Amino acid sequence: MAQLVETYACSPATERGRGILLAGDPKTDSIAYCTGRSVIIRRLDAPLDAWAYQDHAYPTTVARFSPNGEWVASADASGCVRVWGRYGDRALKAEFRPLSGRVDDLRWSPDGLRIVVSGDGKGKSFVCAFVWDSGSTVGEFDGHSKRVLSCDFKPTRPFRIVTCGEDFLANFYEGPPFKFKHSIRDHSNFVNCIRYAPDGSKFITVSSDKKGLIYDGKTGEKIGELSTEGSHTGSIYAVSWSPDSKQVLTVSADKTAKVWDIMEDASGKLNRTLACPGTGGVDDMLVGCLWQNDHLVTVSLGGTFNVFSASNPDKEPVTFAGHLKTISSLVLFPQSSPRTILSTSYDGVIMRWIQGVGYGGRLMRKNNTQIKCFAAVEEELVTSGYDNKVFRIPLNGDQCGDAESVDVGGQPNALNLAIQKPEFALITTDSGIVLLNNSKVISTTKVNYTITSSSVSPDGTEAVVGAQDGKLRMYSINGDTVTEEAVLEKHRGAITSIHYSPDVSMFASADVNREAIVWDRASKEVKLKNMLYHTARINTVAWSPDSRLVATGSLDTCAIVYEIGKPAASRITIKGAHLGGVHGLSFIDNDTLVTAGEDACIRVWKVVQQ
C-alpha cells in the first residue's frame, strides 16, 4: 500500500485583469482556493497539509467554508454549485445549477441555511439565492445588466444581500425573501469586490477605477471612502476586513497591498503599504487577499502567496507558491541534503522543492522559454522547448547562469545526461540521434524509423532508443560513433519512456498501449512481464535507488509500483494520484515515491511492501 505523506499544492488559477477569491476558515486557520477542476484546501500554519477536492466536471471558480466549518460549497464555470462534507469521505450533500453561466462569487448566510451566488447568467439572471438543502430560491434579483463579479450576505440581522459587477453598479437587496431596494452608481469602472464587515455595520466596494467606497450596512447609504492620499495607482481587485471590523486590506494591479484604518466617520486612512517581494514584472500584480486571524494573505498573478503578520507587519512575509500548469517532469538531486526536487511545467516555470519543507523557491532563467524536455544534475540544467534548440544552463544555488544553446536539427523528444560524465548528453529527435559534448554537437546519426523516446547508460557507452513501431533498438557509443547492436520486440505500441536501473543491470520501457516491461541488460531477455495494469498510456517510468522497485505513471491518473523478482500481480496501485494523469515520477529513497501531474500538484508517498 502507499500512504500520502506530503502534498506540494498548486497555485490558484489566475487571470490577468480579474481578482481571485480566497476563502478562509479562521477556526482551523485553513484557506481554500480553486485551480483547474480542483478545490485546494491548505493550512496556513502547515503548508504541506493540503488536499484537493476533484469531483467537479468543469473548471472550479470559487469555494467557501460554511459558517460552522463542516461543509464546503464550491462552484464551477458551468454554473454548477456542489455542497460537500469537509471531513471523512467528503460526501456530496447537494448539487444545484442556479446560474446558466460561470459562477464568480458565492457566500453563505451567517446562519448557514442559505447561499447566494453571482456570475455570468448568459442573459438570464446574474444573481441567485437559495436554501442549500432544498434548492428553493429566496427572492428576485433584478437590477444588473452584465456579469456580477461579487456578492455578500450581511452577517447580522436584519439580513441584506449586496452585489456588484461589470455594469459599474453595486446593488442592495432587502429580505428574505430578497427584493431589489436600490442601485449604487458611484463607480466609473468594473466593481470587482464587495464585502461586509464582520460586525455587519458597513460594507465596502473596490473597483478598477482605483477607489474604495464605504456604505452603511443596514441602509446601503454611502458614508465614506478610502483616502486618496497614498491610494492605489492601479485597479483594486480584492478587499478583506480585519476580524474586529476596524481595518481593511486591499490588493491592486499596482503590485502593492495596503492596510487601511476605517475611522469613526467611516473614512479610510492609509495605515501602511505592504511590500511584496518580487521581480517587478507583470506576474507580481496582486489579484487576491484574505485577512484571517493574524495573517494577511496576498496572492499575485504568478500564483505566489505572501503571508504577513498583522500584529508585526515589518516581519518578512512567509512566501510559498506552486505550479499553475501541468507538471511535465521531476528531477531529484540524490546527493543534496535535505533532499531537493526540481519540477517543470511547459509554461517554462522551474520550481525547487525541499522534502519536509515544501516550496524552496523558483529558478529564474534569463530566457524564460517554454519547456518540453528537461534534465538536470546538481550544477547544470538542460532544457529544450518547441524549437530545435537545446539549452545548457549553469546552476548555482537558485541562480541560473547564462544559457548556451545549440541547434540539434530537429525538435528534441528526449534529453539524456550520462550521470558519470554529465558533459556528455544524448538527444533524440524524430529522425536522429545527436551526441553533445557540453554545447557542441559531436555527431548526428540519421535513422529510417520514427524515434519517440530514448535513454543513455550512466557511463555514456550505451543507449536504448524507442520507436513509433514499438521496437527498442540498442546502440553502443564509442567516441562519436553510434552502432546498432540489437533490436528488441515485445511492445505493441509506440514507446513513451525508457529508464536504466541505478545498478545498470536492467532497463524498463513503457508504451502507449499501457504496457511496461523490465529487461535484463546483459541477456536482453524480459525480466518482468505482464505489467499491464494501467487503463491508458504510460507516460513515465522510475526506479528505486536499490533497483528493487520500478514505478509507472499513466494518463489513467494512477501510479503503480512493481517489485523485481515478484509477479506483476503483487503490485501496489496508487489510485487517482493526479487528476488528468501522472507525468512525473521519482523515488526519493527505497520506499518514498514522488509523483506529479496534470493537476499541477506534487505528492510524496510512502510505499509499504505487503
N, C-alpha and C positions, 0 to 999 in steps of 0.2 A: 504493500500500500504506500501511498505518498501523502504526506501532510504538508499543507501550506504553511510556510514559516514567515515569509516576508512578502509584502507587495510594494513595488515602487510604482505608484499610481501615475496615470497620465495627467496632463493639464486639462483645464476646461476648454471646450471648443470656443474659440473667439472669432469675431468677425469685425473687420475694420468699420468704424463709424457707428457701432452699436454697443450698448452696455451689455454685460452679462450678469446673471443672478447667482449669488451665493446664499445658501440657506444656512442657518445656524441652529444648533440645539445647545443652549447655554448649560443645561444640566450635565451633559456628558462632554462638553467642550468639543463637539463634533461639527464639521461643516459638510454640506452636500453640494455637488455641482454636476453639470451634465457635459458629456462628451460622446460623440458617436451615438450608438444606441444604448449607452450605459449611463447609469447614475452612480457616481462615485461618492462614498461616504468615508471620511477620514477624520481622525482625531488630531487636533492642533498640538496637543502635548505629546503625541506619539505618532509621527508621520508614517511609520511603517505599518501602523494598524489601519489598513484601508481595505475596503471591499467594494465590489461592483454589483449593482442590480442590472441584469441584462435581458429583461423579458419584453422590452418594447420592440415593436416591429419597424419603427421609423426613428430617425434621429431625435434624441431627447432634447428638450429645451429648458425645462425648469423642474425643480424638485423642492418640496417643503416638508419639514417635520411638523406633525400635528402638535398642538399646544402641550399635550401630555408626553410627547416624545415617543409614543408607542407605534405610531403609524407614519408612513411617508406617502404623500401624494406627488406623483410625477406625471409630466405631460410631454407630448412629442409634436413633431412637425405636421402630423396628420390631424391634430385636434383631439387626440385621444388622451384621457386622464385615467390613470390607474392609482388605486389606493391599496397599499400593501403593508404587511406587518414588517416592522423593522428588525425583529429578533426571530430566533427559531428558524422555521423553514421559509420565512418571508412570504407567507401565503397571500395570494391576491384576494382582496376583500371586495372590491368593486371596480367596474370599468365603465366609463361613460365617454360619449363624444359630444361635449357641449358646444363646440365650435366647428365650423366646416373647414377651417384652415389652421395654420400653426398657432399654438398657444405660446404667448410671450411672457405671461406672468400668472402667478397662482398664489392665493393666500387662503389660510384657514380663518374661520371666525374664532374669536377668543374662547368660545365655549366648545370648540372642536366639532360642532354639528354641521356647519355649512362650509362650502368652498366657493370662492369667486375666482373666475379665470378671465383673462383678456388676451386679445391677439388679433389675428387676421381672420375675419369672418367670410372672406370671399364674397363680399357684397351683402351678406346677411348680417346677423347680429355679431358685434365685436366683443361683447361682454356677456357673461352668463354667471348667475349664482345659483347653486343648487344644494339640496340636503344630501350629504355624501352617501348615506346608506340606502336611500331610495331613489336618488337621482331627480326628484321632483324640483322644478325651478322655483325660485323665491323672488319674483319681481321682473320688471321690464326695464331694460337698459337702453334708452334711446339717447340721441344726442351726439354720437360720434359718426364721422363720415369716412374715416380712414383707420388703418391698423392701430390698435390700442396697445401701447408698449408696456404699461404698468398699471397695477391696481392695488388697492389695500383696503382692509377692514379696520374700522375704528375699534381699538382693543377694549373699550369700556362702553357700558350702556349710556345713553341710547345709541343703538348701532347705526353706523353710517358706512357707505362704500364710496371711495373716490377712485377715479380712473384718469389716465392721461395718454396722449399719443401723438401720432404723426399729423393730425389736423390742427396742431398748435394749441389744443384745448385741454383743460382739465375739467372733469365733470363731477358733480356732487349729488349723491343719491341718499334719500332717507328711507327707513324701513325698519324691520321687514313687514310685509313684502316690500321690496325696494322700488322706489319711484324716482324718476328724474326730478331734481329740485332746481339746479341752475348750472350754467357753464361758467368757467373762469377763462377769460380771454387775455391774460396778462403777459403771455409769452409770444415771441415773434419767430419761433422755430420749433422743431420737434421737442415735445416734453418727454424726457427719457425715463424719469423715475419719480414716483410719488410715494411718500412714506409717512405713516402716523408715528408720533412719539409714543413710547411705551405707556405713558400715563393718559393718552387719548386727548390731551388738551389742545394739541396743534398738529398740523401736518405740513410737510414741505414738498415743493416740486422743484426739480432741477431740469435744465433744458440745454439744447445745443446753442441757445442764444447767450450762454455763459452766465446765466442768472440763477439764483436760488431764491424762491419766494415762500413766505410762511403764512399759513392761514389758521383761523380758529377751527378747532376740531369739531365743534358742535354745529356751527352755522355755515362754515365754509367762506367766511369773510376774510379778505386779505388783512393781515395785521403787521407784517414786517418783511424785510428781505435781508439777504446776506450782503454785507458791506461791499462797496466797490473798491475799497482800499485793500490791496493785496488779493484781489479777486482772481479767479481763473482766467487764463487768456485763450482757452480752447473750450470746446463743447464739454459740459459736465455730464458724465454718463451714469453715475450712480451716487446714492446717498444712503447713509445709515446713521441711526440715532444712538447715542450713548444709553446705557441701561437706566440712568437717572433722568432722562429726557431733557438734560441741560446743555448738551453739545451735539453736533453732528459732524460726520466725516464725509467729505466729498472727494471724488476722483475725476480726472479730466484728461482730455486728449493733449493737454499741455505737459503731460508726464509728471504732474505733481498730485499729491494727496494733501488735503488741508483739513485741519480741525478747527471748527468754529464754536464760539460760546454763544448760546442763544440767551439774550438778555431778558430782563423783566418786560421791556416794551416790545419783545418779540423781534428785535433786530438781531442780526448775526454779526459778531465781531471776530475777526481772524485771531485765533489763538496761536497756531503755528502751522508751518508748511513742513510736511514730512519729506525728506529727500530719499527717494527710492534709488538704490544703486542700479546702474545700467550703463550702456554704451552711448545712450542718447539717440538711438535710431528709432524708426517707426515702431518697432516691437516694444519700446518702453512706454508707449501711450498706456494710460491706466483706464481699464474698462469695467472693473468691478470692485466692490468693497463691502466689508462687514465689520461692525463693532460688536464684539461678543466678549462679555466679561471684561478682562483686562487686555484683550487682544484687539489690535487694529489691523485688519487684514486687507491688503490690496492685491489685485491681480492685473498683470499687464497684458497687452495684446499678444505678446510672445508666449504667454502662459506661465510667467514667473510669479509666484506668491512672495510677498514680503509681509512678515508679521511683526508689527511694532508693539511695544508695551505702552498702554495708555497711561500708566502711573509713572513710567520712566521713559518718555519718548526719545531721549537722547541716546538711549542704548541702541547699539547696532541691531537692525531687524534680523530675524531668522528668515533665511531665504530657501525656498525649495521650488522645484519645477518638475516637469515631465515632458514626454513627447506629446505632440499634437497629432501626428500622423502614424500610420502603420510602421512598426519597428521591423526593419528588414534583416538586421544582423546583430549578433552579440559576439564580443571578443573578450576573453578572460585573460588577465595578466597573472599567471600562476605564481610568479616569484614575488609579487607585491604583498606587503603586509601592512594593514589588513588587505584582504582580497579586493581587487579592483576590477570592475567590469566596464567595458565601453559598449554603448549601443548606438545604432544609427537608424535614422528614418530617411525615406527617399527625398524629403524636402531639404536635406543637407545638414540636419542637426546631428551633432555628436555629443552624447551625454556621458558623464562619468558617474558610476555608482560605487558605493563602498559597502561591502557586506556588513550588516548590523547597524549601518548608519543611514543608508539610502542615498539621497541626492548628493553628489560630490562636485557639482559644477558642470558647466557647458564648455566644450572645447571651441575656441573661436578660431576659425580658419580665415586667412586673408581673402581667399576666393571662395565664397560660400555657394559652391555649385551643388547641384543635385547629386545624390549618391546612389549608385545601383549596386556596385560590388565594393567590399570593404575587407581589408586585412590589416593586422597590426601586430607589432612587437613592442616591447617596453619603450624603445626610443624612436619609433617611427610608425606613421600611418601610411597605408597605401589605399588609394580610393580610385574608383572610376565612375563616370556618370553615363550620360546618354549620348556622348560623342565618342571619338576614337582615342581619347587621351587617358593615360594612367598618371596619377599624381603620387609622388613620394614626398611626404611631409615630415620633417624632423619634429619630434615631440619632446618638450622639456617641461615636465610637470603638467600644468594646464595650458602652457603656451605652445602654439604651433608656429614653427619657423616658416621660412619661405619655401613654397612648394616648387619642386622641379617636375615638369610634365614631359611626357614622351608620347608620340603618336604611334600606336601599335597596328594601324592599318585596318581596324575593324572595331565594332563595339564589343568590349570585353564582356564575357558572361561568367568568368570566374577568375579570381586573383589568388595565387598561392605563393606564400613565402616559405622557403626552406628554413625551418626553425634553427637548424645548426649553423647555417650561414645566411643570415637574413638579407645580405646584399643581393642574393640570388632570388629571382622571382619567376614563376611560370604563369603566363597569362594565356587564356584561350579565348578566341573569337569564334564566330560560327564556322569559319573555314580555315583556321590556322592555329598553330601552337607557337607562341612567342616566348623567347627566353630573354630576361632582362638581367643585366648586372648593374646595380644601382639604377641610374636613369638612362642606361644605354641599351639599345636592342642588340643582342649578340647573335641571335638567329631567329628566322621565321620559317616554320615548316608548314607548307600548304597541305591540306588533306582533301580527299574526294568524298567526304561524308559531312554531315552537319553536327558540329560539336555542341553539346548542351551543358556539360559540366566537366570538372577536372580536379585532380589533387596531385600534390608532389610529396615525395618522401622527405623526412626531416633532413637527410644529408644531401638532398638535391640530385640524387643519381637515378631516380626512377619516377615515372609519372603514370597515373591511370586516367584515361580520358573516356568520358561517357558520351554517347551519341544519341541522336534522334531515333535511330533504328534499334535502340535498346541494347546495343553491344558495348562492351568495355574493351578498350584497347590498351595494352600495357607497353610502355616505351622505356628504353634505357637512355639515360642522358650522359654524354661524355663530352665535356667542354661545351662546344656549341653545336654538337651533333645529336639529333634525336632519332633513335632507331626503334621501329616497331618490333616487339618481341612475342606478343601473344594476343589473341582475341578471345574474350570470354563471353559466352552466350548463355543467358538464363532469363534475363529480363524480358518482359513483354510490352514495354513502353519506354518512352524517352527517359534518359537518366537525369535526375534532378540534383543529386547530391552524392559526393564521394568523400570518404574520410579514412585516412590511415589510423590504426590504433596507436596509442602512445608507445607501446613496445615494438611497433613496426612489424609484428608477426602476422597481422591481418589487416584487411580494409573492409569497410562497409559501403554498400551502394544502395540507392533508393530510386524509385521511378514514379512516373505519373500514374501508373496502373496500380498504385497503392501498395506495392511490394518492396520490402527491403531484404538484402542478402548480405551475409558476412562471409568473406572469402579468406582462405589460407593463402598468405602471400607467396610462400615458397612453392607449394604444390599446385597453386591456382585452383584448388578444389573448393566446393561450397562447404563452409564450416557450420553455418547456422541457417536453416532454410525454413520455409512456411511462415515467414514473418509477414502475414497477410491479414492483419487485424484492423487496419485503418479502412475507412469507407470512402476516402478521396485521396487525391495525390499527396505524396510525401514531399515536404518542402526542404527538410533539413535533417541531418544526422549528427550525433555527437557521441564521444567515448568518455568513459570514466578514466581518471588518471592511471588506475591499475589495469586497464584494458579488459576488465571483467564484465562491465555493463556497456550496452550500446542503447542509445535512445533515439527515437524518431519523432518528428513533429509534423503534423499534417494539416491540410486545409479543413479537415473534419472537426477542428477545434481541440483535438486530443493530442497528448504526448504519450508514447508507450516506451517502457523500459524493459529490455530483454537481458537475460544473463547468459553469457557464453558457457557452453557445456550443459545447459539445461534446455529442455524442449521449449520452442517458442510459445507454446500454450501456457507456460507458467509465467507469463508476462505481468507487469504492473501497468495498469492504464490510468492516466490522469485525464478524466473526462472533463470536457468544457474548460480546458486550461485557458484558452483565449477565444473570445467571441470573434468569429470571422477567420480563424485559422492561426496556427503556430508557425512563425517564420524564423525564429532564432532559438538556438539551444546551446547550452554549455554546462559541463559539470564543474562545480567549484572544488569538490573533493569526491571521494569514492561513494558517498551516499547523499550528496546535495546537488540537485539539478536546478538550473536557471532556465526559464522559458520566457519568450517574448512573442508578441504577435500583433494581429491587425487591430486589436483594441488599444494599442499604444501603451499597454502596461507591461511590467516585468514582474514575474513571480518566482520566488525561491521555494523549492520543495525538498523535504527530507524524504528520501526513498528508503523504506524499511522492508528488507527482504523477508519473505514468509519463511 
